[in-house]
């Protein structure tokens, strides 16, 4: 019985991994590589787990603390072989890697930290940066660790909206004073 899809053998798995890794702006662990590469039902997690160490040995990838990065050899060989990837798989992989890069880039700009206090409360320290530097530091006291964790998660999801609301409120207050 003929297998459907792009992935037919280990070489196809490796070509797809090289395609993805050449476009990743950040090192990726095995799970992240699998999630981005899973654009074809014929790819399994075990295929990726088998391919990665082989690609490190062959010099196409480097591994550092369970994170993989593409080497120059991997870039060159990947550029030569990426035409063999099915167009639809290539497009889906491209979209997945764009989402991955955006997610990691954003997480480098939004940071939270929870500091326990002696009275049982917690301080949630939240920062929002952009390419040029720090945009906002916000420090809130929370009555307990559970609420501090919740505040931290919500800020990570809505940091830009919080920033925009603060700016809009401050600027509207200034306009009312002038008017």
N, C-alpha and C positions, 0 to 999 in steps of 0.2 A: 504494500500500500504506500502510495506517495505521500510524503509530508507536505502539508500546505504551509504557506508563509515563507519568510525570508531565511530563517535559521534552519539549516539542514545539517551542519556539522560544526565542530569546534572552531574551524577557521572563520565561519560566519559570525560566531560569537565574538571572536577576537577583533574582527574588522569593525563590528558595531561598537565595541568598547573603545577602540582607538578613535572612532568618529566622535563619540560622546566626550571622551577625555580631552581631545584636542580643542573642544569648545567650552570646557569647564574652566571657570575663572578661579576655582578653589579646589583644594584636594578633596577627594571623596572617599568614603569608606565603602566596603563591599555592598552593604544594603542600599546606599544611595546610588551606586553604579547600577545595581540591579533595577531599582525603581525607575531610573531614567532610561535604561536600556530596554525595559519591558514594553516593547512596542509591537511584539509579535508573540502570539500564543505558544510558539514553539520554543521560546527561551525559558529556561528554568533557573531558579536561584542556584542550583548545583552546577549548572553550566558556568555561571559567572564565578562561583567559588573555585571551580577547577581552572578556569582560564586565567584569573588574576595572578596566582603564583607562577604559572608558566610564563606570563608576559613580563613578570619581574625578572625571572631567570634569563629570558631572551633579551632583556635590556629595553623593552618597549615602555615599561612603567617602572617607577620607583615606589617603594613602600616605606613610610615613616609613621610609626605609631598607629598602625591600622588604617592609614589614609594613603591613597594612591594618587600619583601624579604622572602625567605623560612625559617621556623623555624626548629629546630631539630626534632620536632614531624612531620612536613611536610616531612622532608628528610626520616625519618623512614617509615612513611606510604606510601610515594611515591615509595620507594624501594620495598615495598611489593606488590604494585599494578601495577608497570610499565610493567610487563609481559603481561598485558591485552591489551596493546596498539598494534595496527596492525603494523607489521614490516615496511611497507612502510611509514606510518605516523611517526613512530619513527625515521626512517632515515632522512626524510625531516625535522622534527623538530630538530634533532641533527645538521644538516647542517645549519639551520636557526639560531640556538643559537651560533654556531661557528662564523658565520658572524657577529652576534650582538656583541659577546664578542670582536672580532677583531676590529670592528668599534669603540667601546667605549674605548678599550685599546689604539688604535691609537689616538683618540681624546684627550686622556690624555697626549699624547706626543707632539702634535702639537697645539700650541696656538697662537692666534693673538689678537691684541688690537689696536683700532683706537683712537688716541688722537687728538682732534681738536686744531688748532693753531690760534692765534689771527689774522693772515693775511688771514684767510679763507682757508688756506691749511690744510692738515692733516698729521700726522705722523702715519705710520703703523708699529707697533712693532710685530715682528714675532719670535717665538722660536721653536726650535726642540730639544726634549729630547729623551733619551732612558732609559733603566732600570738602568743605572749607573749614569745618570745625564744629564746635559745640553750639547748638541752637537753644537748648533749654535744659536746666537742671531742676528737678522737682523732688522735694522731700516731704513725705506725708507720714504722719503717725497713725498706726493702726492699733486697735484695741487687742488684737491677738494675731498669732502667726497665720492662722487660717485665712483671715481677711487680708493679711499682708500678701499672701501668695496669690489670692484672687486679684488684688489691686495690681500686682506685678504682671500677671498674665494679661489682664485687660489693657494695661498700658502698652505692653508689647504688641497687642493687636491694634490699638487705636492711638498710638503716639502722635501721629500726624494730626488727627482730629483734635486731640487735646491741645496741641500747639496752636492750631488754627483758631480754636475757640478762645484761648487766652489772648492771642494777638487781636482777634476781632473785638473782644470785650474791652481790652485796654484802649484800642483805637476809637471805639465808639464812645467810651467815657470821655476821651480827650475832645472829640467832636462836640459832645454835649456841653462841655465846659466852655468851649470857644463860642458856641451858638447862643 
